[in-house]
Amino acid sequence: MFNFKEVISVTLILFSVIDVIGSIPVIVDFRTKLGGIESGKATLVAGLIMILFLFLGERLLSLFGVDVASFAIAGAIVLFLLGLEMVLGVNIFKHDTLHAGAASIVPIAFPIIAGAGTMTTLLALRSTYEIQNIMVGVILNLLFVYVVLKSSVWLEKVLGKGGIDILRKVFGIILLAIAIKLFKTSLALG
């Protein structure tokens, strides 16, 4: 049954885990390196990943013999490497062979938007909230993600090169901290 309070809770929880605002420097960086990001494609793929994981996540992981904690650790490592790129100004991931369509999926749709943290959160939400309320929360977050992705050019103009560089370093540190926290939490689960 639809419950407005549950929808608000789910939406806020997912908003904090997805943290698309904190990902703006990464998004702008990829858009600059690749000449663009396909906002609609990234949003749809992230949504598809989230919805599939909501319904099939645990079964899919168990099919490969992977537990949720191991999955979360793998995601934490990818986030950690992205954070290192941002802070150190080095390229760990090979970008020259990517085009905007590929980058819209990896790393924008996964793991930045629909990463291990988002997926494990969805599994936890499923045990607490009604499925339709989770779905509404997912859709609301995806709408916000789309708006942020679509406005990345404008955001870059507003912030300027210096502002983006500062945000990139600050959010790189935050991304490293999130990755370490996810890693520690996952170790405790495993």
C-alpha positions as CSV (number, residue, x, y, z in Angstrom):
1,M,0.0,0.0,0.0
2,F,1.3,3.5,-0.9
3,N,2.6,5.3,2.1
4,F,3.9,8.9,1.7
5,K,6.1,8.7,4.8
6,E,7.8,5.6,3.5
7,V,8.3,7.2,0.1
8,I,10.0,10.2,1.7
9,S,12.2,8.0,3.9
10,V,13.2,5.8,0.9
11,T,13.8,8.8,-1.3
12,L,16.0,10.5,1.3
13,I,18.0,7.4,2.1
14,L,18.7,6.7,-1.6
15,F,19.5,10.4,-2.2
16,S,22.2,10.3,0.4
17,V,23.6,7.0,-0.8
18,I,23.6,7.9,-4.5
19,D,25.0,11.4,-3.7
20,V,24.7,12.7,-7.3
21,I,25.5,16.2,-6.0
22,G,28.8,14.9,-4.7
23,S,29.4,13.2,-8.0
24,I,29.2,16.5,-10.0
25,P,33.0,16.8,-10.3
26,V,33.3,13.2,-11.6
27,I,30.4,13.8,-14.1
28,V,31.9,17.1,-15.3
29,D,35.4,15.4,-15.6
30,F,34.0,12.6,-17.7
31,R,32.0,14.9,-19.8
32,T,35.1,17.0,-20.4
33,K,37.4,14.1,-21.2
34,L,34.8,12.4,-23.5
35,G,33.0,15.3,-25.1
36,G,29.7,14.5,-23.5
37,I,27.6,12.1,-21.4
38,E,24.3,10.6,-22.6
39,S,22.2,11.7,-19.6
40,G,19.1,9.8,-20.6
41,K,21.0,6.6,-21.3
42,A,22.9,6.8,-18.0
43,T,19.7,7.4,-16.1
44,L,17.8,4.6,-17.8
45,V,20.7,2.1,-17.3
46,A,21.1,3.1,-13.6
47,G,17.3,2.7,-13.1
48,L,17.3,-0.7,-14.8
49,I,20.2,-1.8,-12.7
50,M,18.6,-0.6,-9.5
51,I,15.2,-2.2,-10.3
52,L,16.7,-5.5,-11.4
53,F,18.8,-5.6,-8.2
54,L,15.8,-4.7,-6.1
55,F,14.0,-7.8,-7.3
56,L,16.8,-10.2,-8.2
57,G,19.9,-8.9,-6.4
58,E,20.4,-11.6,-3.8
59,R,19.5,-14.4,-6.2
60,L,21.9,-13.0,-8.8
61,L,24.8,-12.7,-6.4
62,S,24.2,-16.2,-5.0
63,L,24.1,-17.6,-8.6
64,F,27.7,-16.4,-8.9
65,G,28.5,-17.5,-5.3
66,V,29.0,-13.9,-4.2
67,D,27.6,-12.6,-1.0
68,V,26.4,-9.0,-0.5
69,A,29.5,-8.0,1.5
70,S,31.9,-9.2,-1.2
71,F,29.9,-7.3,-3.8
72,A,30.1,-4.2,-1.7
73,I,33.8,-4.5,-1.2
74,A,34.3,-4.8,-5.0
75,G,32.2,-1.6,-5.4
76,A,34.2,0.1,-2.7
77,I,37.5,-0.7,-4.5
78,V,36.1,0.9,-7.8
79,L,35.0,4.0,-5.8
80,F,38.3,4.2,-4.1
81,L,40.1,4.2,-7.5
82,L,37.8,6.9,-8.8
83,G,38.6,8.9,-5.7
84,L,42.3,8.5,-6.3
85,E,41.9,9.7,-9.8
86,M,40.1,12.9,-8.6
87,V,42.6,13.7,-5.8
88,L,45.8,12.8,-7.6
89,G,44.9,14.0,-11.0
90,V,45.9,10.8,-12.6
91,N,44.1,8.4,-14.9
92,I,43.7,4.9,-13.5
93,F,40.8,4.0,-15.8
94,K,41.6,4.0,-19.5
95,H,39.4,6.8,-21.0
96,D,40.9,7.2,-24.5
97,T,39.0,4.2,-25.9
98,L,35.7,5.1,-24.3
99,H,33.0,7.2,-26.0
100,A,30.2,9.1,-24.3
101,G,27.8,6.2,-24.6
102,A,30.2,3.8,-22.9
103,A,31.1,6.3,-20.2
104,S,27.4,6.9,-19.6
105,I,27.2,3.3,-18.5
106,V,30.6,2.7,-16.8
107,P,31.4,4.5,-14.6
108,I,28.4,7.0,-14.5
109,A,25.4,4.6,-14.4
110,F,27.5,2.0,-12.6
111,P,29.1,2.4,-10.1
112,I,28.6,6.1,-9.5
113,I,24.8,6.2,-9.6
114,A,23.8,2.5,-9.1
115,G,26.9,1.3,-7.3
116,A,27.4,-1.3,-4.6
117,G,26.2,1.1,-1.9
118,T,23.0,1.8,-3.7
119,M,22.4,-1.9,-4.4
120,T,23.1,-3.0,-0.9
121,T,20.8,-0.2,0.4
122,L,18.1,-1.4,-1.9
123,L,18.3,-4.9,-0.4
124,A,18.1,-3.4,3.1
125,L,15.2,-1.2,2.1
126,R,13.3,-4.2,0.7
127,S,13.3,-5.8,4.1
128,T,11.8,-2.7,5.7
129,Y,9.6,-0.9,3.2
130,E,6.8,-1.8,0.8
131,I,8.1,-2.5,-2.8
132,Q,5.9,0.2,-4.4
133,N,7.2,2.8,-2.0
134,I,10.8,1.8,-2.8
135,M,10.0,2.1,-6.5
136,V,8.6,5.6,-6.2
137,G,11.7,6.6,-4.2
138,V,13.9,5.1,-6.9
139,I,12.0,7.0,-9.7
140,L,12.2,10.3,-7.8
141,N,16.0,9.9,-7.4
142,L,16.4,9.0,-11.0
143,L,14.5,12.1,-12.0
144,F,16.9,14.2,-9.9
145,V,19.9,12.3,-11.3
146,Y,18.8,13.1,-14.9
147,V,18.4,16.8,-14.1
148,V,21.9,16.9,-12.6
149,L,23.4,15.0,-15.6
150,K,21.6,17.1,-18.1
151,S,22.7,20.4,-16.4
152,S,26.4,19.4,-16.0
153,V,27.5,21.8,-18.7
154,W,25.7,24.7,-17.0
155,L,27.1,23.6,-13.6
156,E,30.6,23.6,-15.0
157,K,30.1,27.2,-16.4
158,V,28.7,28.4,-13.0
159,L,31.5,26.8,-11.0
160,G,34.3,27.6,-13.5
161,K,37.5,25.6,-14.0
162,G,38.9,26.6,-10.5
163,G,35.6,25.7,-8.8
164,I,35.5,22.3,-10.5
165,D,39.1,21.6,-9.6
166,I,38.5,22.4,-6.0
167,L,35.2,20.4,-5.9
168,R,37.0,17.5,-7.7
169,K,39.7,17.4,-5.0
170,V,37.3,17.8,-2.1
171,F,34.8,15.2,-3.4
172,G,37.7,12.9,-4.3
173,I,38.6,12.8,-0.6
174,I,34.9,12.3,0.3
175,L,34.7,9.5,-2.3
176,L,37.8,7.9,-0.8
177,A,36.2,8.1,2.7
178,I,32.9,6.7,1.4
179,A,34.9,3.8,-0.2
180,I,36.8,3.1,3.0
181,K,33.6,3.2,5.1
182,L,31.8,0.9,2.6
183,F,34.9,-1.4,2.7
184,K,34.9,-1.4,6.6
185,T,31.2,-2.0,6.8
186,S,31.4,-4.8,4.3
187,L,34.2,-6.5,6.2
188,A,32.1,-6.4,9.3
189,L,29.2,-8.1,7.4
190,G,31.4,-10.7,5.9
